[in-house]
Amino acid sequence: MSRCWILIAVASVATGCDSNPGGDDRPDDSVFGVWRAVSYEIQGVEYEQDGLIMITPGYLMSNTVFDADGDTSLDANANSGPIRFEGNTIVIEQWMQLHWRTADPAGNFLNQGAVERIPYRLENGLLIFEFPSGNRYVAERLAHISSR
């Protein structure tokens, strides 16, 4: 039930964010929408992932959890901020970037203002982020957001 309310809140915010603060090489509407995170590959190991990734023409928000060590304690990633597009790369200026690693406290951090370049592709109905680290997210579409 709480996931439903989160999705409704995210979709409500998303439909109001139709500006494009970066003014750029905007893709077609196919990348915009609400996506459900399904897997996170870290250094070649794939983990089930849960959470949402929301992309509007000008903003990205991502809140995801996964269990990297198999003990049911969750690890998490969260990102939000304005974006611009450079071809098939999303460039986000992070209002907030959070990594929480229960088994590796040295891997925990909270950044503000970090700029991250995230190459992406759409393949068989999935959104795939290929991070510069070699790690990747795979997500399936929950809702489409039009830029018009």
C-alpha positions as CSV (number, residue, x, y, z in Angstrom):
1,M,0.0,0.0,0.0
2,S,2.8,2.5,0.9
3,R,4.4,1.9,-2.5
4,C,1.2,2.9,-4.2
5,W,1.1,6.2,-2.3
6,I,4.8,6.8,-3.1
7,L,4.1,6.2,-6.8
8,I,1.1,8.6,-6.8
9,A,3.1,11.3,-5.1
10,V,6.0,10.9,-7.5
11,A,3.7,11.0,-10.5
12,S,2.0,14.1,-9.2
13,V,5.3,15.9,-8.8
14,A,6.6,14.6,-12.2
15,T,3.7,16.0,-14.2
16,G,4.4,19.4,-12.8
17,C,8.1,19.4,-13.7
18,D,8.0,20.1,-17.4
19,S,10.8,22.7,-17.6
20,N,14.3,21.9,-18.9
21,P,16.7,23.9,-16.8
22,G,19.8,22.6,-18.7
23,G,18.5,23.5,-22.2
24,D,20.2,20.9,-24.2
25,D,20.2,17.9,-26.6
26,R,16.9,16.6,-25.3
27,P,15.9,13.0,-26.4
28,D,12.5,12.0,-27.5
29,D,9.9,11.4,-24.8
30,S,10.7,7.7,-24.5
31,V,13.1,8.1,-21.5
32,F,10.7,10.3,-19.5
33,G,8.5,8.6,-17.0
34,V,8.5,6.6,-13.8
35,W,10.6,3.5,-13.8
36,R,10.8,0.6,-11.3
37,A,14.3,-0.4,-10.5
38,V,14.7,-4.2,-11.0
39,S,18.4,-4.9,-10.8
40,Y,21.7,-3.3,-9.9
41,E,24.9,-4.8,-11.2
42,I,28.0,-4.0,-9.1
43,Q,31.4,-5.1,-10.3
44,G,29.8,-7.8,-12.5
45,V,27.5,-9.2,-9.7
46,E,23.7,-8.6,-10.3
47,Y,21.4,-7.9,-7.3
48,E,17.7,-7.6,-7.2
49,Q,16.7,-4.0,-6.7
50,D,13.5,-2.2,-5.7
51,G,12.6,1.5,-5.9
52,L,11.7,4.2,-8.3
53,I,13.5,6.3,-10.9
54,M,11.6,9.3,-12.1
55,I,12.8,11.3,-15.2
56,T,11.1,14.4,-16.5
57,P,12.5,16.7,-19.2
58,G,14.5,18.7,-16.6
59,Y,14.8,16.5,-13.4
60,L,15.8,13.1,-12.2
61,M,14.9,11.5,-8.9
62,S,16.0,8.0,-7.9
63,N,15.4,6.1,-4.6
64,T,16.4,2.4,-4.6
65,V,17.3,-0.4,-2.2
66,F,19.0,-3.7,-2.7
67,D,20.6,-6.5,-0.5
68,A,24.3,-6.7,-1.5
69,D,25.4,-9.2,1.2
70,G,22.3,-11.5,1.3
71,D,21.5,-10.9,5.0
72,T,18.2,-9.0,4.4
73,S,19.8,-5.7,5.6
74,L,19.2,-3.2,2.9
75,D,21.7,-1.0,1.0
76,A,20.4,2.1,-0.7
77,N,21.1,4.7,-3.4
78,A,19.3,8.0,-3.7
79,N,19.8,10.8,-6.2
80,S,17.9,14.0,-7.2
81,G,18.6,17.1,-9.2
82,P,18.3,19.0,-12.5
83,I,19.5,17.2,-15.6
84,R,20.5,17.9,-19.1
85,F,21.1,15.5,-22.0
86,E,24.2,15.1,-24.1
87,G,23.2,12.5,-26.7
88,N,22.5,9.3,-24.8
89,T,24.1,10.6,-21.6
90,I,22.1,12.2,-18.7
91,V,24.2,14.8,-16.9
92,I,22.8,15.4,-13.4
93,E,23.8,18.1,-11.0
94,Q,23.0,16.4,-7.8
95,W,21.0,18.2,-5.2
96,M,21.5,15.1,-3.2
97,Q,23.4,11.9,-3.8
98,L,23.3,9.2,-1.1
99,H,24.9,5.8,-0.9
100,W,24.2,3.6,2.2
101,R,26.2,0.4,2.6
102,T,25.3,-1.6,5.7
103,A,28.2,-4.0,5.4
104,D,30.7,-1.4,4.4
105,P,30.4,1.9,6.3
106,A,33.4,3.3,4.5
107,G,31.2,3.2,1.3
108,N,28.6,5.5,2.8
109,F,28.4,9.0,1.6
110,L,26.1,12.0,1.2
111,N,27.1,14.5,-1.5
112,Q,25.5,17.7,-2.7
113,G,26.4,19.4,-6.0
114,A,28.2,16.5,-7.5
115,V,27.9,16.3,-11.3
116,E,27.5,12.8,-12.6
117,R,27.4,11.7,-16.3
118,I,25.2,8.6,-16.8
119,P,25.2,6.9,-20.2
120,Y,21.8,5.2,-20.8
121,R,20.0,3.1,-23.3
122,L,16.5,1.8,-23.9
123,E,16.4,-1.8,-24.8
124,N,13.4,-4.2,-25.0
125,G,11.3,-1.8,-22.9
126,L,13.9,-1.5,-20.2
127,L,15.9,1.6,-19.2
128,I,19.6,0.7,-18.6
129,F,22.0,3.1,-16.9
130,E,25.7,2.3,-17.6
131,F,27.6,4.1,-14.9
132,P,31.2,5.2,-15.6
133,S,32.3,2.8,-12.7
134,G,31.0,-0.1,-14.9
135,N,28.0,-0.7,-12.6
136,R,24.5,-0.6,-14.1
137,Y,20.9,-0.1,-13.2
138,V,18.1,-1.9,-15.1
139,A,14.5,-0.5,-14.7
140,E,11.1,-1.2,-16.2
141,R,8.6,1.5,-17.1
142,L,5.6,2.1,-14.7
143,A,4.3,5.4,-16.2
144,H,5.1,7.6,-19.1
145,I,5.5,11.4,-18.8
146,S,5.2,13.5,-21.8
147,S,7.3,16.6,-22.3
148,R,4.4,18.3,-24.2
